[in-house]
Amino acid sequence: MILVTGISGGLGGLIHRGLSALDGLEVAGGTRSGDGVTARRIDFDDPASLAAGFHGVDVLVFVSAGYAEDDVVLARHGAVVDAAEAAGVRHVVYTSLARSGEPLTIAPPHRWTEARLAAASFEVTILRNGLYAEIPAGLAVLGAATAAESGVFTAALGTGRMTAVAREDLADVAVRVAAEIRHDLAAGRRSRHAGRTYELEGVEAVGGGDLAEALTGVLDRPVRYRPIPLSAAREALTGLGLEPYQVTHTLSTFSNVIAGNLQARGSDLPALLPAKPRPVRDQILRALAAAAGGH
């Protein structure tokens, strides 16, 4: 059996649906509040739930739980690894962070988890996911109203660019990898993905000028990009009601874009997809159209 954690989230849900659509696979999903029928209860904050949740699982697709302070994430991930070992899981696929994200404040829990998994008794495959296209798309959506009025899009991106990837592409890779692992295990052989780390960076980088260009097309008026300082971004973020760690991680992303640290230098993504990666610009335009339709 394949179990996917976090199926109520965007990535976990896509992976679960993709695997469930394939013939010949027994697939289960896990959520914090699982009802035991449509989803198992897999609550990373309740280790006791993991023992029963992982029962009978051969392949665990472990979708990272990064929406918390680092110490909480480390405790959650450690509990998952311990429970997977105790339950006799044979292979874990973990969704980590791409190499280009190494300077980000979200990186330490991912690298710690990779090391913890490497020391475990089961086989491991690491999917190092790039930054979601929702990040630049979200910035464009956030600035759309002001840009419509003033013709100016502001963001704390300097002249830098970030490489981004469609979440659907990452899910497609995870589906392929998990399914092939299960088939290999069923055939009595070590999986072709065992011990592998895949860098799933996007193949397209975007910056403030690209977001202004997208807004120009959607708003049907010229929009130019004007960088703002990190201090202004901090003030704006503080007023959005975000958790403190969310402000920290967002500013870290801005800072690293400005420094030119978030552009990928190669990727395993194209070789693992059945078609070319989805264009990031299309993801941005769809997000803007959806936001406009909701007003």
C-alpha positions in Angstrom: 0.0 0.0 0.0 1.0 3.6 -0.7 0.1 6.2 1.9 0.2 10.0 1.2 0.3 12.3 4.1 -1.3 15.8 4.2 -3.9 15.2 1.5 -5.9 18.1 2.7 -3.1 20.3 1.5 -2.4 21.4 -2.1 0.6 19.1 -2.9 -0.6 16.1 -0.9 -4.0 16.3 -2.4 -2.6 16.4 -5.9 -0.3 13.4 -5.3 -3.1 11.4 -3.7 -5.5 12.0 -6.5 -2.8 11.2 -9.1 -1.9 7.9 -7.5 -5.6 7.0 -6.9 -6.2 7.4 -10.6 -3.7 4.7 -11.5 -4.8 1.1 -12.0 -3.5 -1.7 -9.8 -2.4 0.4 -6.8 -3.8 0.4 -3.3 -3.6 4.0 -2.1 -4.6 5.7 1.1 -4.5 9.2 2.3 -3.8 10.8 5.7 -5.1 14.0 7.3 -4.9 15.4 10.8 -8.6 14.7 11.4 -8.9 11.6 9.2 -12.2 9.8 9.5 -10.9 6.3 9.1 -12.9 5.8 5.9 -11.9 8.3 3.3 -8.7 9.2 5.0 -6.6 7.7 7.8 -5.9 9.9 10.8 -2.2 11.0 10.5 -1.6 13.8 13.0 2.1 14.7 13.2 1.5 16.4 16.5 0.0 13.1 18.0 2.6 10.4 17.5 0.1 7.8 18.8 -2.0 8.3 15.7 1.0 7.5 13.5 1.4 3.9 14.7 -2.0 2.9 13.5 -2.0 5.2 10.5 1.1 3.6 9.1 -0.1 0.0 9.6 0.2 -2.0 6.4 2.0 0.8 4.5 4.9 -0.2 2.2 5.5 3.1 0.5 5.0 6.4 2.5 4.9 9.6 0.6 5.9 12.0 3.4 4.8 15.5 2.5 6.7 17.9 4.7 4.8 19.8 7.5 6.6 23.1 7.4 3.8 25.4 8.5 5.1 26.0 12.0 8.2 27.2 13.9 11.3 25.1 13.3 11.3 23.2 16.6 7.7 22.1 16.0 8.6 20.9 12.5 11.6 18.9 13.7 9.4 17.2 16.4 6.8 16.4 13.8 9.2 15.0 11.3 11.1 13.0 13.9 7.9 11.4 15.0 7.0 10.4 11.5 10.4 8.7 10.9 10.2 6.9 14.2 6.7 5.7 13.5 7.5 4.6 10.0 10.4 2.5 11.3 8.2 0.9 14.0 5.4 0.1 11.5 7.8 -1.6 9.0 7.4 0.9 6.2 9.8 -0.2 3.4 10.3 3.0 1.5 9.8 6.7 2.3 9.5 9.4 -0.3 10.1 12.8 1.3 9.2 16.2 -0.2 12.2 18.4 0.7 13.6 21.8 -0.5 15.6 22.3 -3.6 19.3 23.1 -3.5 18.8 26.7 -4.6 16.7 27.2 -1.4 19.7 26.4 0.9 20.1 30.0 2.1 16.4 30.3 3.0 15.3 30.2 6.6 13.0 27.3 5.8 15.9 25.1 4.8 17.3 23.7 8.2 14.3 21.5 9.1 14.4 20.0 5.6 18.1 19.2 5.8 17.7 17.8 9.3 14.9 15.5 8.1 17.0 14.3 5.2 19.7 13.3 7.6 17.3 11.6 9.9 15.8 9.7 7.1 19.2 8.6 5.8 19.9 7.0 9.2 16.7 5.1 9.2 16.2 1.4 8.4 14.0 1.8 5.3 14.9 2.9 1.8 14.5 6.6 1.0 14.0 8.9 -2.0 14.3 12.6 -1.6 12.3 14.9 -3.8 13.9 18.4 -3.4 11.1 20.6 -4.6 11.7 24.1 -6.0 9.7 27.2 -4.9 6.1 27.0 -5.9 4.9 29.3 -8.7 2.2 30.4 -6.2 4.9 32.6 -4.5 5.4 35.0 -7.4 1.8 34.6 -8.4 0.7 35.6 -4.9 2.8 38.7 -5.0 1.2 39.7 -8.3 -2.3 39.1 -6.9 -1.4 41.1 -3.8 -0.2 44.1 -5.8 -2.9 44.0 -8.5 -5.3 46.5 -6.9 -2.6 49.1 -6.4 -1.2 48.5 -9.9 -4.6 48.9 -11.4 -4.9 52.4 -9.8 -1.4 53.7 -10.1 0.2 51.7 -12.9 3.0 50.7 -10.5 3.7 47.2 -9.1 5.9 47.3 -6.0 7.7 44.4 -4.3 10.9 43.8 -2.4 12.6 41.8 -5.1 15.3 44.3 -6.2 16.6 43.3 -9.6 16.7 39.7 -8.7 14.7 36.7 -10.0 13.5 33.5 -8.5 13.2 30.1 -10.2 9.7 28.7 -9.6 7.8 25.5 -10.5 4.2 24.5 -10.9 3.0 22.5 -7.9 1.2 20.2 -10.4 4.6 19.3 -11.9 6.0 18.4 -8.5 2.9 16.2 -7.9 3.3 14.5 -11.2 6.9 13.5 -10.3 5.9 12.3 -6.9 3.2 10.2 -8.4 5.6 8.6 -10.9 8.3 7.9 -8.3 5.9 6.4 -5.7 4.1 4.2 -8.3 7.4 2.9 -9.7 8.7 2.2 -6.2 5.6 0.2 -5.4 5.8 -1.8 -8.7 9.5 -2.6 -8.0 8.7 -3.8 -4.5 5.8 -5.9 -5.8 8.3 -7.5 -8.2 10.6 -8.4 -5.4 13.4 -6.0 -6.3 15.0 -2.9 -4.8 13.5 0.2 -6.3 15.2 2.1 -9.0 14.6 5.3 -6.9 16.2 3.9 -3.7 18.9 6.2 -2.3 18.2 8.9 -4.9 17.9 12.6 -4.4 16.1 14.5 -7.2 16.5 18.3 -7.6 13.1 19.4 -8.8 13.9 23.0 -9.6 11.8 24.9 -12.0 13.2 25.8 -15.4 11.9 29.4 -15.5 12.9 32.4 -13.3 10.7 35.5 -12.8 11.3 38.9 -11.2 9.5 42.0 -10.5 9.5 43.2 -14.1 8.0 39.9 -15.2 5.2 40.3 -12.7 4.5 43.9 -13.9 4.4 42.5 -17.4 1.8 39.9 -16.4 -0.2 42.6 -14.7 0.0 44.8 -17.8 -1.7 42.1 -19.8 -4.4 41.3 -17.3 -5.2 44.9 -16.3 -5.1 46.1 -19.9 -3.0 49.1 -18.8 0.8 49.7 -18.6 2.3 48.6 -15.3 5.9 49.2 -14.3 7.8 47.6 -11.5 9.3 49.6 -8.7 11.4 47.8 -6.0 10.8 48.7 -2.4 13.2 48.2 0.5 13.0 45.2 2.9 12.0 47.5 5.7 8.9 48.5 3.8 8.1 44.9 3.1 8.5 44.0 6.8 6.1 46.8 7.7 3.5 45.6 5.2 3.8 42.0 6.2 3.4 42.8 9.8 0.0 44.4 9.0 -1.3 41.3 7.3 -1.9 39.3 10.5 0.8 36.6 9.6 2.4 34.4 12.2 5.9 35.7 13.2 7.6 32.7 11.5 5.7 33.5 8.3 7.1 37.0 8.2 10.6 35.7 8.8 10.4 33.2 6.0 8.9 35.7 3.6 11.5 38.3 4.2 14.2 35.6 3.8 12.8 34.8 0.4 12.8 38.5 -0.6 16.3 38.9 0.7 17.6 35.9 -1.2 15.9 37.0 -4.4 17.5 40.4 -4.1 20.9 38.7 -3.5 20.5 36.6 -6.6 20.5 33.3 -4.7 17.3 31.8 -5.9 18.0 31.0 -9.5 18.4 27.3 -10.2 21.5 25.9 -12.0 20.0 22.8 -13.5 17.1 20.4 -12.7 16.1 16.8 -12.8 12.5 17.9 -13.3 12.2 17.7 -17.1 13.6 14.1 -17.2 10.9 12.9 -14.8 7.9 14.6 -16.4 5.9 13.1 -19.3 5.9 16.6 -21.0 7.6 19.9 -20.7 7.2 21.7 -17.3 4.2 23.9 -17.1 5.1 27.6 -17.8 5.3 29.7 -14.7 3.9 32.7 -16.5 0.7 30.7 -17.2 0.4 30.0 -13.5 0.7 33.7 -12.7 -1.9 34.7 -15.3 -4.3 32.1 -14.1 -3.9 33.3 -10.5 -4.6 36.9 -11.5 -7.6 35.9 -13.6 -9.0 33.8 -10.7 -8.5 36.7 -8.3 -10.2 39.2 -10.7 -13.1 36.8 -11.1 -13.6 36.6 -7.3 -14.1 40.3 -7.0 
